[in-house]
Amino acid sequence: MRESDLLSAIASRSANLGARFPHVLTGPGDDCAVVRIGTTDCLLTVDQVIEDRHFKKGTPLDLIARKAIARSISDIAAMAGTPICALATGAFSKDFDQAHADELSAALKRWGEYWNCPLVGGDIASLPRETDPLTLTVTVLGSTHAARGPILRSGAQPGDSIYVTGKLGGSFDPATGLGKHLTFEPRLAEARALADALGPNLHAMMDLSDGLGRDASRMADASRAHFELQADLIPRNAPDWHRAASEGEDYELLFTASGHVPAAVANSAVTRIGTVSSGSGCFIIESTNSINARDLGWDHT
């Protein structure tokens, strides 16, 4: 199974979803679904963390809970939304005892409330083996930006510049399993500030979870546009641009816009890294070399 192939198939099967169900404004293929309930547009997203895939065995339960909540909150930020509430499920190995379950559930509640996103329900399951991985799934409901509305991946336009917040790479320490991937701050304030400042000139946005290269390629595909990124402009925590564009789990914002864009918003620097033009594909330019960005990042296989 290749994640990119499966996601493409799901998006293709859902292409006419809105025609059959008019309350579904945006279905699979973006950071959140956009659903109209009455006269209100709502954001819906779900994500999961699995032991030995998203965190190492032995990671403190508080950090596991934080990441589980933060990943879905980051999807809400990707659309410049505001989280409202969350649901969580937990699947525990046979030897996961009551004290640890209580500690984990308390941490999920605490981190949800930290982002003004109270945990309002969920489900628990016990797995049959001691070796089964701890798995948490978090669904978040959010509201759209009051003036700008939801910002999709598909809105990039020729002539736009491409920007990222913060710095990329270095989110995971292979030796300890710790790092920014467990402690990142979803860019809620930054996204809302961008929507406030840029309004209709903010054309497309997403959060970076699978690496700049792969995620920028997804935005280019969704927008049916050509993205060109400059390697030497990518702000990084990693030793080189290649790792910064590949390692993933940055949870910074990638966005395209026209007109003046501030050099910083809320708590983050903003860096211009490329341009949008007519065509297709996403490429990183290093000196005279053009590298296909689609191959840089994570694809669950």
C-alpha positions as CSV (number, residue, x, y, z in Angstrom):
1,M,0.0,0.0,0.0
2,R,1.3,3.4,-1.0
3,E,-0.3,6.4,0.9
4,S,-0.1,8.7,-2.1
5,D,-1.9,6.2,-4.4
6,L,-4.6,5.5,-1.8
7,L,-5.2,9.2,-1.2
8,S,-5.5,9.8,-4.9
9,A,-8.1,7.0,-5.3
10,I,-10.1,8.3,-2.3
11,A,-10.1,11.8,-3.8
12,S,-11.2,10.5,-7.2
13,R,-14.1,8.5,-5.7
14,S,-15.2,11.6,-3.7
15,A,-15.0,14.1,-6.6
16,N,-18.7,14.5,-7.0
17,L,-19.5,14.3,-3.2
18,G,-20.7,17.9,-3.0
19,A,-23.2,17.4,-5.9
20,R,-24.9,14.5,-4.1
21,F,-24.6,16.0,-0.6
22,P,-24.8,19.8,-0.9
23,H,-23.8,20.3,2.8
24,V,-20.4,18.8,2.0
25,L,-18.4,21.8,0.7
26,T,-15.0,20.2,0.8
27,G,-14.4,16.5,1.0
28,P,-11.3,14.3,1.1
29,G,-8.0,15.8,-0.2
30,D,-7.6,18.9,2.0
31,D,-6.4,19.4,5.6
32,C,-10.0,19.4,6.8
33,A,-13.4,18.6,5.4
34,V,-15.7,21.7,5.3
35,V,-19.3,20.9,6.1
36,R,-22.3,23.2,6.3
37,I,-24.5,22.6,9.3
38,G,-27.6,24.9,8.9
39,T,-26.0,28.2,8.0
40,T,-22.7,27.5,9.6
41,D,-19.6,26.2,7.9
42,C,-17.6,23.8,10.1
43,L,-14.2,22.2,9.8
44,L,-13.7,18.5,10.5
45,T,-10.5,16.6,10.8
46,V,-9.1,13.4,12.2
47,D,-5.6,12.1,12.8
48,Q,-3.9,9.3,14.7
49,V,-0.6,8.5,16.5
50,I,0.7,4.9,16.6
51,E,3.5,3.6,18.8
52,D,6.7,3.0,16.9
53,R,5.4,5.0,13.9
54,H,4.7,8.4,15.4
55,F,6.5,8.1,18.7
56,K,8.9,5.6,20.3
57,K,7.9,3.1,23.0
58,G,8.7,4.7,26.4
59,T,7.8,8.3,25.3
60,P,6.2,10.0,28.2
61,L,2.4,9.7,28.1
62,D,2.0,13.5,28.5
63,L,3.9,14.0,25.2
64,I,2.0,11.3,23.4
65,A,-1.3,12.9,24.4
66,R,0.0,16.4,23.4
67,K,1.0,15.2,19.9
68,A,-2.2,13.3,19.4
69,I,-4.3,16.5,20.0
70,A,-1.8,18.9,18.3
71,R,-1.8,17.0,15.0
72,S,-5.5,17.6,14.5
73,I,-5.3,21.1,15.9
74,S,-2.6,21.8,13.2
75,D,-5.1,20.8,10.5
76,I,-7.5,23.4,11.8
77,A,-4.8,26.0,11.7
78,A,-4.0,25.0,8.1
79,M,-7.3,26.5,7.1
80,A,-7.1,29.5,9.5
81,G,-9.8,28.0,11.6
82,T,-10.5,27.9,15.3
83,P,-10.8,24.6,17.2
84,I,-14.1,24.0,19.0
85,C,-14.0,20.5,20.5
86,A,-12.4,17.1,20.2
87,L,-13.3,13.4,20.3
88,A,-10.6,10.8,21.1
89,T,-10.3,7.0,20.8
90,G,-7.6,4.8,22.4
91,A,-6.6,1.3,21.6
92,F,-4.5,-0.2,24.5
93,S,-2.2,-3.2,24.6
94,K,-3.2,-6.1,26.9
95,D,-0.8,-5.0,29.6
96,F,-1.7,-1.3,29.6
97,D,-2.8,-0.8,33.2
98,Q,-5.5,1.4,34.7
99,A,-3.0,3.9,36.2
100,H,-1.5,4.6,32.7
101,A,-4.9,4.8,31.1
102,D,-6.0,7.4,33.7
103,E,-2.8,9.3,33.2
104,L,-3.2,9.3,29.4
105,S,-6.9,10.3,29.5
106,A,-6.1,13.2,31.9
107,A,-3.3,14.4,29.6
108,L,-5.6,14.4,26.6
109,K,-8.2,16.4,28.5
110,R,-5.5,18.9,29.6
111,W,-4.0,19.4,26.2
112,G,-7.3,19.8,24.5
113,E,-8.2,22.5,27.0
114,Y,-4.8,24.2,26.5
115,W,-5.9,24.9,22.9
116,N,-9.5,25.8,23.9
117,C,-10.6,22.5,22.4
118,P,-12.3,20.5,25.1
119,L,-12.5,16.7,24.8
120,V,-16.2,15.9,24.7
121,G,-16.3,12.2,24.1
122,G,-14.6,9.1,22.5
123,D,-14.1,5.4,22.8
124,I,-11.7,2.9,24.3
125,A,-10.7,-0.6,23.1
126,S,-8.4,-3.3,24.5
127,L,-6.0,-5.0,22.1
128,P,-5.4,-8.8,22.5
129,R,-1.6,-8.8,22.9
130,E,1.0,-7.2,25.1
131,T,3.0,-6.2,22.0
132,D,0.2,-4.4,20.3
133,P,1.0,-0.7,19.7
134,L,-0.7,2.1,21.7
135,T,-2.9,3.9,19.2
136,L,-4.7,7.2,19.7
137,T,-7.1,8.9,17.2
138,V,-8.3,12.4,17.7
139,T,-11.1,14.1,15.7
140,V,-11.5,17.9,16.0
141,L,-14.4,20.1,15.0
142,G,-13.5,23.7,14.2
143,S,-15.0,27.0,12.9
144,T,-13.9,28.8,9.8
145,H,-12.3,32.2,9.8
146,A,-15.1,34.7,10.1
147,A,-14.0,37.0,7.2
148,R,-11.8,34.9,5.0
149,G,-13.6,31.5,5.3
150,P,-11.7,28.2,4.9
151,I,-8.4,28.4,3.1
152,L,-7.9,25.4,0.8
153,R,-4.8,23.8,-0.7
154,S,-6.3,24.3,-4.2
155,G,-6.3,28.1,-4.4
156,A,-2.7,28.8,-5.5
157,Q,-2.6,31.1,-8.5
158,P,0.1,31.9,-11.2
159,G,2.0,34.9,-10.0
160,D,1.8,34.0,-6.3
161,S,4.8,33.8,-4.1
162,I,5.3,30.7,-1.9
163,Y,6.0,31.1,1.8
164,V,6.7,29.1,5.0
165,T,6.5,30.0,8.6
166,G,9.4,29.1,11.0
167,K,12.2,26.7,10.2
168,L,12.1,23.2,8.7
169,G,13.9,20.0,9.6
170,G,15.4,18.5,12.7
171,S,12.0,17.7,14.4
172,F,13.1,14.2,15.4
173,D,16.1,13.0,17.4
174,P,16.7,9.4,16.2
175,A,18.6,8.5,19.4
176,T,15.9,9.5,21.9
177,G,12.8,9.8,19.8
178,L,12.2,13.2,21.3
179,G,12.2,16.6,19.6
180,K,9.9,19.2,18.1
181,H,7.5,16.6,16.7
182,L,6.3,16.0,20.3
183,T,6.3,19.7,21.4
184,F,5.4,21.8,18.3
185,E,2.9,24.6,18.7
186,P,0.1,24.4,16.0
187,R,0.2,27.7,14.1
188,L,-3.3,28.8,15.0
189,A,-2.4,32.4,15.8
190,E,-0.1,32.7,12.7
191,A,-2.8,31.4,10.4
192,R,-5.5,33.7,11.7
193,A,-3.1,36.7,11.5
194,L,-2.3,35.8,7.9
195,A,-6.0,35.6,7.0
196,D,-6.7,38.9,8.9
197,A,-3.8,40.7,7.1
198,L,-4.1,39.3,3.6
199,G,-7.7,38.5,3.3
200,P,-8.5,37.4,-0.3
201,N,-4.8,37.7,-1.3
202,L,-4.1,34.6,0.8
203,H,-4.9,32.0,-1.8
204,A,-3.8,28.6,-0.5
205,M,-2.5,27.1,2.7
206,M,-1.7,23.8,4.5
207,D,0.4,22.5,7.3
208,L,3.7,20.6,6.7
209,S,3.6,17.1,8.2
210,D,5.1,14.9,5.5
211,G,7.9,17.2,4.4
212,L,8.1,20.4,2.4
213,G,8.8,18.5,-0.9
214,R,5.9,16.1,-0.8
215,D,3.4,18.5,0.8
216,A,4.3,21.4,-1.6
217,S,3.8,18.9,-4.5
218,R,0.3,18.1,-3.1
219,M,-0.6,21.8,-3.0
220,A,0.7,22.2,-6.6
221,D,-1.4,19.2,-7.7
222,A,-4.5,20.5,-5.9
223,S,-4.1,23.9,-7.4
224,R,-3.2,22.6,-10.9
225,A,-0.2,24.9,-10.9
226,H,3.6,24.7,-11.2
227,F,5.6,25.4,-8.0
228,E,9.3,26.3,-8.1
229,L,11.1,26.5,-4.8
230,Q,14.6,27.9,-4.3
231,A,16.8,25.6,-2.2
232,D,18.9,28.3,-0.7
233,L,15.8,30.2,0.5
234,I,14.4,27.3,2.6
235,P,14.7,28.3,6.3
236,R,16.1,25.3,8.2
237,N,17.0,23.7,11.5
238,A,18.5,20.7,9.5
239,P,22.2,20.8,8.3
240,D,21.2,21.1,4.7
241,W,18.2,22.1,2.5
242,H,17.6,18.5,1.4
243,R,17.0,17.2,4.9
244,A,14.9,20.3,5.7
245,A,12.7,19.6,2.7
246,S,12.5,15.8,3.5
247,E,12.4,15.0,7.2
248,G,8.8,16.0,7.9
249,E,6.8,16.6,11.1
250,D,7.5,20.3,11.0
251,Y,3.9,21.5,11.4
252,E,4.7,24.9,10.0
253,L,2.4,26.6,7.5
254,L,3.0,26.5,3.7
255,F,1.0,29.2,1.9
256,T,0.8,31.1,-1.3
257,A,-0.2,34.8,-1.6
258,S,-0.1,37.9,-3.8
259,G,0.8,41.4,-2.7
260,H,2.7,42.4,0.4
261,V,3.2,39.7,3.0
262,P,4.6,40.5,6.5
263,A,8.0,39.2,7.4
264,A,6.6,37.8,10.7
265,V,3.2,36.9,12.1
266,A,2.3,36.2,15.7
267,N,5.3,34.1,17.0
268,S,6.8,33.1,13.7
269,A,9.1,34.4,11.0
270,V,7.7,34.2,7.4
271,T,10.1,33.3,4.5
272,R,9.5,33.6,0.8
273,I,10.8,30.4,-0.8
274,G,9.4,30.3,-4.3
275,T,6.9,31.2,-7.0
276,V,3.7,29.8,-8.6
277,S,3.3,29.7,-12.4
278,S,1.1,28.0,-15.0
279,G,1.7,24.3,-15.5
280,S,2.1,21.4,-13.2
281,G,4.6,19.8,-10.8
282,C,6.8,21.0,-8.0
283,F,10.5,21.4,-8.3
284,I,13.3,22.6,-6.0
285,I,16.0,24.6,-7.8
286,E,19.6,24.2,-6.6
287,S,22.1,26.2,-8.7
288,T,21.4,24.8,-12.2
289,N,19.7,21.6,-11.0
290,S,16.0,21.1,-10.9
291,I,14.9,18.4,-8.4
292,N,11.4,16.8,-8.4
293,A,10.1,17.7,-4.9
294,R,7.6,14.9,-5.0
295,D,10.3,12.5,-3.9
296,L,11.3,14.4,-0.8
297,G,9.2,13.5,2.2
298,W,7.2,10.7,3.8
299,D,4.8,8.4,2.0
300,H,3.4,5.6,4.2
301,T,4.0,2.3,2.4
